[in-house]
Amino acid sequence: MPSLPGATLSQLPGRIRAIFAARGLSLAEVARRSRSLFSGDRRFHIPPNLYHVLERRAFHPSIHQLFALCRLSNFRLVDWLAVFGLVLDDIARLEAVLPASRTTLIDSNVYDRESRVLSFEQTIPASAQTSLRPLREGVRLGARRGLAENRFGPGEKFLYAKIGCRDAFAFPDLLPGSIVRVRKSETAFVLAAAGRRGAFFLVEHAGGLVCSRLHFADRTRIVLCPTELPFAQVEFRLDRHARILGVVDFEFRATAYRHPAQVPRNLHRFWTPESLTALSETPSLTDYLHRARLRSGLTFRDAAAKSAGVARLLNDENFRLSAGSLSEYESKAELPRPAHKWFSLCIVYGVDAWQSLRAARLPLPEGGKDAMPDDLLGRATSRDQPAVENSSASPAVLAELPYAFGRAAAELFHMDHLSIRDLFAMGRQKPAFHPYLADAVVLVVDRRKKRIATLPHAPLWAQPLYLLVGRDGRFICASCLREGARIVMRPFSDGVDHPLRLRSPEEAEIVGRVVGILRRTLSDSL
């Protein structure tokens, strides 16, 4: 089982006993009431020897048993899942970190409304931020608080997707493995963005998802327009063969080019698009799982291989799913019995955890409503949070993100942890001729990597970038070479228009290697 919030597996029986005691319940009473309340369905029954089987590590509760605990204790299902190590808000983190052969959606839901959020507050007006500088000079971390206090509704305006290596229609503008933010489509906005060269759209068709430039033949027909690789330029009829989910406005990329783009044979040849499956508000579980798998562009074998990646990340082989089991879940309209395999299925297929339970006809509205106390769940309380400097003024909140976002970003860039000290704002720079620095907003710098490296066989855009600081305190981002005691900065990056040689460390010092870039891909005017 995965790591538990604030408890080890050996402590789990004691924690569950404390949770029952908080509601005036005993295990014998819970087991008896589960058999009485769900007399017609053994899947909901709680074993009377629960503590014993947990101590032997031979028990993995089903999602139905966890729902029974949720209903009998009146504590939320999301909390009972977390007690057993299944933190639903980790789904997005794992989806972001796992390699993706096909473009997939990242779950944008925030399941635990009691979880903490991380806010970024502006302390210097944007107009005064004119140079490359540490982000902390103009932005500070706000107080961590519960999501209930958050002013932004999750998933209301945006989708998030990870670009696949086998359908990289926008390569090299959008790299495989990058995470993009997508503004949900509005007819007028899509038509406005369509006329702008460089706009990328997230499109769903019968074979899955793709990010691509589009040619609008008219208001009902679109054509995929690959940027560089020889993908087929296929025409779709809107609402019959494809639907536009939105326009890409930001890309969050790792600079290490680890996932080379491929053009599979079936996407190289011209192909006839199939009709999209009609959307239903209350699909059957079979239809829901089938559509989710097709949208992810996965075969049963591909999905099983991806679940092996989940098991590897969580260090537990019980999260692995077999191709045969996946086929049975879809054909027999049954969720996996062990809850951790259902958790893995949500990650592999990129599905909404709650929607999958609704499709399985689990009566979620009848479940518990109370948030489990922090001491029972092992969640950090406000007393455990570091103090944040108060100000009489109310600074503008630039962004509010779930606290797990920092952990996901660190894993994506192979860093131990990510702090605001690793973030640098580009500001309004001189013209940058580097294809990615020109639209960069924030750089992520690994300050441990100071050794200059070059890739002789890689294109200029794939060369490592470094952040340097001069003796005058000015920061420069450039691709570099080392010539003895001198650092040679290549031209056309960050306003440098000729080779620049500086003595190290007398004239310049390397801060670290740029491992990530947040880029704006859409004009502010749209």
For each residue, the residues with C-beta under 8 A, 3 or more apart:
1: 4 9 57 60 84 85 316 318 340
2: 85 86 314 315 316 319 340
3: 85
4: 1 7 8 9 11 12 83 84 85 378
5: 82 85 87 377 378 379
6: 377 378 379
7: 4 11 12 15 83 378
8: 4 11 12
9: 1 4 12 54 57
10: 55
11: 4 7 8 14 15
12: 4 7 8 9 15 16 54 83 84
13: 16 17 50 51 54 55
14: 11 17 18
15: 7 11 12 18 19 83 376 378
16: 12 13 19 20 27 50 51 54 83
17: 13 14 20 21 27 51
18: 14 15 21 22 376
19: 15 16 22 23 73 75 83 372 376
20: 16 17 23 25 26 27 30 73
21: 17 18 24 25
22: 18 19 373 376
23: 19 20 73 74 75
24: 21
25: 20 21 29 30 72 73
26: 20 29 30
27: 16 17 20 30 31 46 48 50 51
28: 31 32 48
29: 25 26 32 33
30: 20 25 26 27 33 34 46 69 72 73
31: 27 28 34 35 45 46 47 48 50
32: 28 29 35 36 48
33: 29 30 36 37 72
34: 30 31 37 38 44 45 46 65 68 72
35: 31 32 38 39 45
36: 32 33 39
37: 33 34 44 68 71 72
38: 34 35 41 42 43 44 45 68
39: 35 36
40:
41: 38 44 64
42: 38 45
43: 38 62 64 65 337
44: 34 37 38 41 64 65 67 68
45: 31 34 35 38 42 65 68
46: 27 30 31 34 50 65 68 69
47: 31 50 53 59
48: 27 28 31 32
49: 52 53
50: 13 16 27 31 46 47 53 54 59
51: 13 16 17 27 54 55
52: 49 55 56
53: 47 49 50 56 58 59
54: 9 12 13 16 50 51 57 59
55: 10 13 51 52
56: 52 53 59
57: 1 9 54
58: 53
59: 47 50 53 54 56
60: 1 318 338 339 340
61: 65 66 69 84 338 339
62: 43 65 66 337 338 339
63: 66 67 335 339 342 357 362
64: 41 43 44 67 68 337 362
65: 34 43 44 45 46 61 62 68 69 339
66: 61 62 63 69 70 77 80 81 84 339
67: 44 63 64 70 71 77 362 367
68: 34 37 38 44 45 46 64 65 71 72
69: 30 46 61 65 66 72 73 75 80
70: 66 67 73 74 75 76 77 79 80 367 368
71: 37 67 68 74 366 367 368
72: 25 30 33 34 37 68 69
73: 19 20 23 25 30 69 70 80 368
74: 23 70 71 368 369 370
75: 19 23 69 70 79 80 368 370 371 372
76: 70 79 80 367 368 369 370 371 372
77: 66 67 70 80 81 364 367 368
78: 81 82 88 111 112
79: 70 75 76 82 83 112 371 372 377
80: 66 69 70 73 75 76 77 83 84 368 372
81: 66 77 78 84 86 87 88 339 343
82: 5 78 79 85 86 87 88 112 377 379
83: 4 7 12 15 16 19 79 80 372 377
84: 1 4 12 61 66 80 81 339 340
85: 1 2 3 4 5 82 340
86: 2 81 82 339 340 343
87: 5 81 82 90 112
88: 78 81 82 91 109 111 112 343 353
89: 92 93 110 111 112 115 402 404
90: 87 93 94 404
91: 88 94 95 107 111 343 346 347 353
92: 89 95 96 106 107 108 109 160 402 404 408
93: 89 90 96 97 404 405 407 408 411
94: 90 91 97 98 310 313 314 347
95: 91 92 98 104 106 107 162 347 350
96: 92 93 106 162 179 408 411 412
97: 93 94 313 408 411 412
98: 94 95 306 309 310 313 347
99: 165 177 259 309
100: 103 104 162 163 164 165 176 177
101: 164 165 166 297 302
102: 164 166 167 208 209 296 297 298
103: 100 161 162 163 164 167 202 208 209 210 211 297
104: 95 100 161 162 164 209 295 296 297 350
105: 159 160 161 209 295 350
106: 92 95 96 160 161 162 179 350
107: 91 92 95 346 350 351 352 353
108: 92 154 155 158 159 160
109: 88 92 154 155 352 353 354
110: 89 113 115 147 154 402
111: 78 88 89 91 353 354
112: 78 79 82 87 88 89 115 147
113: 110 146 147 148 371
114: 146 147 148 371 379
115: 89 110 112 146 147 379 402 403 404
116: 144 145 146 147 380 385 402 403
117: 144 145 146 147 149 150 400 401 402 403
118: 141 142 144 400 401 402 403 405 406
119: 141 142 143 144 145 397 399 400 401
120: 139 140 141 142 397 398 399 400 401
121: 139 140 141 142 395 396 397 398
122: 125 126 138 139 395 396 397 398
123: 138 139 140 395
124: 128 129 137 138
125: 122 128 129
126: 122 129 138
127:
128: 124 125 138
129: 124 125 126 133 138 425 427 428
130: 427 428
131: 427 428 429 474 475
132: 424 425 426 427 429 443 467 474 475 476 477 494
133: 129 137 138 424 425 427 475
134: 137 421 423 424 425 475
135: 138 139 420 423 424 425 442
136: 139 140 420 421 423
137: 124 133 134 425
138: 122 123 124 126 128 129 133 135 425
139: 120 121 122 123 135 136 398 420 425
140: 120 121 123 136 388 389 395 420
141: 118 119 120 121 388 420
142: 118 119 120 121 388 395 397
143: 119 385 388
144: 116 117 118 119 385 388 403
145: 116 117 119 149 150 382
146: 113 114 115 116 117 149 150
147: 110 112 113 114 115 116 117 150 402
148: 113 114
149: 117 145 146
150: 117 145 146 147 154 400
151: 397 400
152: 156 400
153: 156
154: 108 109 110 150
155: 108 109 158 159
156: 152 153
157: 183 184
158: 108 155 181 182 183 184 246
159: 105 108 155 181 182 184 202 245 246
160: 92 105 106 108 179 180 181 182
161: 103 104 105 106 179 180 182 202 209 211
162: 95 96 100 103 104 106 177 178 179 180
163: 100 103 168 170 174 175 176 177 178 179 180 211
164: 100 101 102 103 104 167 168 176 297
165: 99 100 101 168 176 177 259 260 261 262
166: 101 102 262 264 267 297
167: 102 103 164 208 209 210 231 267 297
168: 163 164 165 171 174 175 176 229 261 262
169: 210 211 212 213 224 225 226 227 229 231
170: 163 173 174 200 211 212 213 226 227
171: 168 174 175 176 226 227 228 229 261
172: 175 227 228 261 435 459 461
173: 170 198 200 227 435 521
174: 163 168 170 171 178 180 200 211 248 251 253 521
175: 163 168 171 172 178 251 253 257 259 261
176: 100 163 164 165 168 171 259 260 261
177: 99 100 162 163 165 253 254 258 259
178: 162 163 174 175 251 252 253 254
179: 96 106 160 161 162 163 251 252 253 412
180: 160 161 162 163 174 200 202 211 248 250 251 252 521
181: 158 159 160 248 249 250 251 252
182: 158 159 160 161 202 245 246 247 248 249
183: 157 158 189 246 247 248 249 522
184: 157 158 159 245 246
185: 189 190 244 245 246 247
186: 189 190
187: 190 191
188: 191 192
189: 183 185 186 192 193 247 526
190: 185 186 187 193 194 201 244 247
191: 187 188 194 195 216 219
192: 188 189 195 196 526
193: 189 190 196 199 201 247 522 526
194: 190 191 199 214 216
195: 191 192
196: 192 193 199 522 523 526
197:
198: 173 213 521
199: 193 194 196 213 247 248 521 522 526
200: 170 173 174 180 211 212 213 247 248 521
201: 190 193 211 212 213 214 244 245 246 247 248
202: 103 159 161 180 182 209 210 211 244 245 246 247 248
203: 209 210 211 212 214 222 224 236 242 243 244 245
204: 208 209 242 243 245 276 295
205: 208 209 210 236 241 242 273 274 276
206: 241 273 274 275 276 277 294
207: 273 274 294 297
208: 102 103 167 204 205 294 295 296 297
209: 102 103 104 105 161 167 202 203 204 205 245 295 297
210: 103 167 169 202 203 205 224
211: 103 161 163 169 170 174 180 200 201 202 203 248
212: 169 170 200 201 203 224 225 226 227
213: 169 170 198 199 200 201 224 225 226 227
214: 194 201 203 222 223 224 225 244
215: 222 223 225
216: 191 194 219 221 222
217: 221 222 223 235
218: 221
219: 191 216 238
220: 237 238 239
221: 216 217 218 235 236 237 238
222: 203 214 215 216 217 235 236 238 242 244
223: 214 215 217 233 234 235 236
224: 169 203 210 212 213 214 231 232 233 234 236
225: 169 212 213 214 215 233
226: 169 170 171 212 213 229 230 231 233
227: 169 170 171 172 173 212 213
228: 171 172
229: 168 169 171 226 261 263
230: 226 263 268
231: 167 169 224 226 263 267 268
232: 224 267 268 269 270 271
233: 223 224 225 226 270
234: 223 224 270 271 273
235: 217 221 222 223 273
236: 203 205 221 222 223 224 240 241 242 273
237: 220 221 240 241 242
238: 219 220 221 222 241 242 243 244
239: 220 242 243 276
240: 236 237 275 276
241: 205 206 236 237 238 273 274 275 276
242: 203 204 205 222 236 237 238 239 273 276
243: 203 204 238 239 276
244: 185 190 201 202 203 214 222 238
245: 159 182 184 185 201 202 203 204 209
246: 158 159 182 183 184 185 201 202
247: 182 183 185 189 190 193 199 200 201 202 522 526
248: 174 180 181 182 183 199 200 201 202 211 251 521 522
249: 181 182 183 520 521 522
250: 180 181 441 518 519 520 521 522
251: 174 175 178 179 180 181 248 517 518 519 521
252: 178 179 180 181 409 516 517 518 519
253: 174 175 177 178 179 436 516 517 519
254: 177 178 258 412 413 515 516
255: 464 465 514 515 516 517
256: 414 515
257: 175 260 458 462
258: 177 254
259: 99 165 175 176 177
260: 165 176 257
261: 165 168 171 172 175 176 229
262: 165 166 168
263: 229 230 231 267 268
264: 166 267 268
265: 268 269
266: 269 271
267: 166 167 231 232 263 264 271
268: 230 231 232 263 264 265
269: 232 265 266
270: 232 233 234
271: 232 234 266 267
272:
273: 205 206 207 234 235 236 241 242
274: 205 206 207 241
275: 206 240 241
276: 204 205 206 239 240 241 242 243
277: 206 287 291 294
278:
279:
280: 283 287
281:
282: 358 359
283: 280 287 288 291 359
284: 287 288 333 359
285: 288 289 333 334 335 356 359 360 361
286: 289 290 330 331 333
287: 277 280 283 284 290 291 359
288: 283 284 285 291 292 351 355 356 359
289: 285 286 292 293 329 330 349 351 356 359
290: 286 287 293 294 330
291: 277 283 287 288 294 295
292: 288 289 295 296 349 350 351
293: 289 290 296 298 300 303 326 330 349
294: 206 207 208 277 290 291 297 298
295: 104 105 204 208 209 291 292 350
296: 102 104 208 292 293 303 348 349 350
297: 101 102 103 104 164 166 167 207 208 209 294 302
298: 102 293 294 302 303 306 348 349
299: 302 303
300: 293 303 304 323 324 326 327
301: 304 305 323
302: 101 297 298 299 305 306
303: 293 296 298 299 300 306 307 321 323 326 348 349
304: 300 301 307 308 320 321 322 323 326
305: 301 302 308 309
306: 98 298 302 303 309 310 348
307: 303 304 310 311 319 320 321 344 345 347 348
308: 304 305 311 312 320
309: 98 99 305 306 312 313
310: 94 98 306 307 313 314 319 320 344 347 348
311: 307 308 314 315 316 317 318 319 320 344
312: 308 309 315
313: 94 97 98 309 310
314: 2 94 310 311 319
315: 2 311 312
316: 1 2 311 319 340
317: 311 320
318: 1 60 311 338 340 341
319: 2 307 310 311 314 316 340 341 343 344
320: 304 307 308 310 311 317 344
321: 303 304 307 325 326 336 341 344 345 348
322: 304 325 326
323: 300 301 303 304 326 327
324: 300 327 328
325: 321 322 328 329 336 341
326: 293 300 303 304 321 322 323 329 330 345
327: 300 323 324 330 331
328: 324 325 331 332 334
329: 289 325 326 332 333 334 335 336 345
330: 286 289 290 293 326 327 333
331: 286 327 328
332: 328 329
333: 284 285 286 329 330 360
334: 285 328 329 360
335: 63 285 329 342 345 356 357 360
336: 321 325 329 341 342 344 345
337: 43 62 64 341
338: 60 61 62 318 341 342
339: 60 61 62 63 65 66 81 84 86 342 343
340: 1 2 60 84 85 86 316 318 319 343 344
341: 318 319 321 325 336 337 338 344 345
342: 63 335 336 338 339 345 346 356
343: 81 86 88 91 319 339 340 346 347 353
344: 307 310 311 319 320 321 336 340 341 347 348
345: 307 321 326 329 335 336 341 342 348 349 351 356
346: 91 107 342 343 349 350 351 352 353 356
347: 91 94 95 98 307 310 343 344 350
348: 296 298 303 306 307 310 321 344 345
349: 289 292 293 296 298 303 345 346
350: 95 104 105 106 107 292 295 296 346 347
351: 107 288 289 292 345 346 355 356
352: 107 109 346 355 356
353: 88 91 107 109 111 343 346 356 357
354: 109 111 357 358 364
355: 288 351 352 358 359
356: 285 288 289 335 342 345 346 351 352 353 359 360
357: 63 335 353 354 360 362 364
358: 282 354 355 361 362 364
359: 282 283 284 285 287 288 289 355 356
360: 285 333 334 335 356 357
361: 285 358
362: 63 64 67 357 358
363: 366 367
364: 77 354 357 358 367
365:
366: 71 363
367: 67 70 71 76 77 363 364
368: 70 71 73 74 75 76 77 80
369: 74 76
370: 74 75 76
371: 75 76 79 113 114
372: 19 75 76 79 80 83 376 377
373: 22 376 377
374: 377 378 379 380 381
375: 378 381
376: 15 18 19 22 372 373
377: 5 6 79 82 83 372 373 374
378: 4 5 6 7 15 374 375
379: 5 6 82 114 115 374
380: 116 374 384 385
381: 374 375 384 385
382: 145 385
383:
384: 380 381
385: 116 143 144 380 381 382
386:
387:
388: 140 141 142 143 144
389: 140
390:
391: 394 395
392:
393:
394: 391
395: 121 122 123 140 142 391
396: 121 122
397: 119 120 121 122 142 151 400
398: 120 121 122 139
399: 119 120
400: 117 118 119 120 150 151 152 397
401: 117 118 119 120 405 406
402: 89 92 110 115 116 117 118 147 405
403: 115 116 117 118 144 406
404: 89 90 92 93 115 407 408
405: 93 118 401 402 408 409
406: 118 401 403 409 410 417 418 419
407: 93 404 410 411 417 418
408: 92 93 96 97 404 405 411 412
409: 252 405 406 412 413 418 444 516
410: 406 407 413 415 416 417 418
411: 93 96 97 407 408 414 415
412: 96 97 179 254 408 409 516
413: 254 409 410 418 444 446 515 516
414: 256 411 515
415: 410 411 418 422 446 515
416: 410
417: 406 407 410
418: 406 407 409 410 413 415 422 423 444
419: 406 422
420: 135 136 139 140 141 423
421: 134 136 447
422: 415 418 419 444 445 446 447 512
423: 134 135 136 418 420 442 443 444 445
424: 132 133 134 135 442 443 445 467 475 477
425: 129 132 133 134 135 137 138 139 441 442
426: 132 429 437 440 441 442 443 477
427: 129 130 131 132 133
428: 129 130 131
429: 131 132 426 432 437 494 495
430: 494 495
431: 438 495
432: 429 437 438 440 492 493 494 495
433: 438 491 492 493 497
434: 437 438 460 461 465 479 492 493 494
435: 172 173 438 461
436: 253 439 440 461 517 519
437: 426 429 432 434 440 465 477 493 494 517
438: 431 432 433 434 435
439: 436 519 520 521
440: 426 432 436 437 443 517 518 519 520
441: 250 425 426 518 519 520
442: 135 423 424 425 426 517 518
443: 132 423 424 426 440 465 467 477 514 516 517 518
444: 409 413 418 422 423 514 515 516 517 518
445: 422 423 424 467 511 512 513 514 515
446: 413 415 422 449 512 513 515
447: 421 422 450 511 512
448: 512
449: 446 512 513 515
450: 447 510 511 512 513
451:
452: 464 466 480 481 482 487 510
453: 464
454: 463 464 479 480 481
455: 458 462 463 464
456:
457:
458: 257 455 462 463
459: 172 462 463
460: 434 463 479 490
461: 172 434 435 436
462: 257 455 458 459
463: 454 455 458 459 460 479 490
464: 255 452 453 454 455 479 513 514
465: 255 434 437 443 477 478 479 493 513 514
466: 452 477 478 479 480 510 511 512 513 514
467: 132 424 443 445 475 476 477 510 511 512 513 514
468: 475 476 477 478 480 487 489 502 508 509 510 511
469: 473 474 475 476 508 509 511
470: 473 474 475 476 502 507 508
471: 506 507 508
472:
473: 469 470
474: 131 132 469 470
475: 131 132 133 134 424 467 468 469 470 511
476: 132 467 468 469 470 489 494 496 508
477: 132 424 426 437 443 465 466 467 468 493 494 514
478: 465 466 468 489 490 493 494 496 500
479: 434 454 460 463 464 465 466 489 490 493
480: 452 454 466 468 487 488 489 490 510
481: 452 454 487 488 490
482: 452 486 487 488
483: 486 487 488 501
484:
485: 503 504
486: 482 483 501 502 503 504
487: 452 468 480 481 482 483 501 502 503 504 508 510
488: 480 481 482 483 499 500 501
489: 468 476 478 479 480 493 496 499 500 501 502
490: 460 463 478 479 480 481 493 496 499
491: 433 496 497 498 499 500
492: 432 433 434 496 497
493: 432 433 434 437 465 477 478 479 489 490 496
494: 132 429 430 432 434 437 476 477 478
495: 429 430 431 432
496: 476 478 489 490 491 492 493 500
497: 433 491 492
498: 491
499: 488 489 490 491
500: 478 488 489 491 496
501: 483 486 487 488 489
502: 468 470 486 487 489 507 508
503: 485 486 487 506 507 508
504: 485 486 487 507 508 509 510
505: 508 509
506: 471 503
507: 470 471 502 503 504
508: 468 469 470 471 476 487 502 503 504 505
509: 468 469 504 505
510: 450 452 466 467 468 480 487 504
511: 445 447 450 466 467 468 469 475
512: 422 445 446 447 448 449 450 466 467
513: 445 446 449 450 464 465 466 467
514: 255 443 444 445 464 465 466 467 477 517
515: 254 255 256 413 414 415 444 445 446 449
516: 252 253 254 255 409 412 413 443 444
517: 251 252 253 255 436 437 440 442 443 444 514
518: 250 251 252 440 441 442 443 444
519: 250 251 252 253 436 439 440 441
520: 249 250 439 440 441 524
521: 173 174 180 198 199 200 248 249 250 251 439
522: 183 193 196 199 247 248 249 250 526
523: 196 526
524: 520
525:
526: 189 192 193 196 199 247 522 523
